[in-house]
Amino acid sequence: ALDLALRAVASSLLEPSPAVAEASRKAVAHACLALSMPAAQQAATVLDTLALNIGVPRDMPEAPANALRAHMRLAAIALRASRTAFNELSSDETILVVDPQST
């Protein structure tokens, strides 16, 4: 789950178009459907930890670090979303929108 989530984060950073962002969210959602929810929860925890520990200026400049942190946090939110949300996403072509307050 973590590998797929990091790939989705990288894709959304390298091609920041709405279509790629939507495809990345769907990839994370489908990965979670295929894997167990505990694996998804662990991957979300790791993404949050990585987001908190990216060093500026040691690892990268501030603006790219902020973008990477934001994308990792969004992926973590998607991973923590309920299985119902993933089932709804897989059954139609809507974009997954998760309220961070509901997790």
N, C-alpha and C positions, 0 to 999 in steps of 0.2 A: 504494500500500500504506500509506503514512504517513497519508494522508487518512482512509482507512477505519479504521486503527488508532486515530487520534485521535477519530474519531466513536464508536468502541466504548468508548474510555476515558470520553468525555463522557457517553455513555448510561449507563454503569455507575455514574458518580458522581451523575447526576441522579435515577436511579431505582434505588436500591441494594437491589433485591429479588433473590432467587436466580434467578428466571425471567429478569430482565433481564441479570444477570451471565452466565447460560448463553447467552442469545441473543447477547451481545456476544462471548463466546469463539467461538461458532460463526461469527459474521460475520467475525472476524479469520481464522479457519481457512479459510473458504470464499474469502475475498479472496486468501489466499496460494495456494490451489489455482488460482485464476484468473490470478494474476500469477506472474512468475518468482521463483524462490527468491532470486536476488541482490537483487531489489527488496525482498523481505521482510527480508533481512538488513540492507539499508541502512536500512529503516524502523526496525528494532529498534535499530540504533546511534543513530539520531536520537532515539528515545524515551528511551534511556538517557542521552543527553547532555542532553535537556530535563529529565529527572528530577534530574540532578545540579546543574543550574544554576537551579533555581527559588529565588529569593531570599526569605528571611524576614528582616525584615518588609517589605521593599521591594515584593515582588509580592503577597503574601497572608499572612494569619496562619499560625501554625505548624501547627495541626491540619488545616486544609484542604490546606496544602502537603504534609503527610505523606500524606494520602489520595491526592492527585494523583500524588505520586511512586510510591506503592505500585501504583496502577492502571496507571501507565505502565510500570513494571517488569514487572508481570504480562503486559501486552500484548507487551512485548519478548520475554519468555520464550516466549509463544505463537508469536510470529513466528519465533523461532529453532528451534522444534520441527521434528522431521524431517517430511518429506513423508508418511511412513508414518503418523505420528500424525494428520495432517490427513485422510488417506484413511480411517483408521479412524473418525474423528469424522464424516466426511461419510456414512459407510455405516450408521451407527446413531445413536441419540439419546443417547449417553453424553456426560458433561461432560469436556472436555479437562483433564487434570491432568498437568502437566509438572514433573518433578523438576529444580530449577535446577542440581543437581550433574551432571546428565547432558548439559547443553548445553555 
